[in-house]
Amino acid sequence: MRIAVVGTHGIGKSTLIEEFLRVHPEYAHEPEPYTTLVEDYGEEFSAAPCAEDFLRQLEFNLERVGQLAATENVIYERCPLDFVAYLNALGASNTDSLMDRVSGAMQQLDLIVYLPLADASNTDEFPKLRRTMDQHLSELLTTANVTVVEATGTTAQRLRVIENTLS
């Protein structure tokens, strides 16, 4: 089973995945591309969000989604649509040309767990980008040819949504 947890920055993806892995140690974790690129590959990103950085993360995510065999259990922190949503939020013009590759990668996923933005008070880091990205992501998910579930509430409530979907 291939699961992707998606949502804007500061929404609780890492916390939810950490709890999920505690209960499901049989799953491999594919960290957020930003983390892997910085910590494992030494890449640097600008202090302010920019299209070039999100495009690089999208390219990396496209490479990683589907690397594991379809029979393996993996939970991804983000999927390609996250990065398309950020690019759209930043007004990037090249996202249409990426959609064939993005759609192909999305077919490698079995489940998307969407953490919607319920209130903007969780973080002060780029609040306008946060809201705009969430709007774009919400719209993009309606076109995904993958099962999408929305998980809200506490981490425990969100985890129950995943558990109920898996059972």
Buried (B, 14 or more C-beta within 10 A) or exposed (E): BBBBBBBBBBBBBBBBBEBBBEEBEEBEEBBBBBEBBEEEEEBEBEEEBBBEBBBBBBBBBBEBBBEBEEEEBBBBBBBBBBBBBBBBBBEBEEBEEBBEEBBEBBEBBBBBBBBBBEEBEBEEEBBEBBBBBBBBBBEBBEEBEBEBBBBEEEBEEBBEBBEEBEE
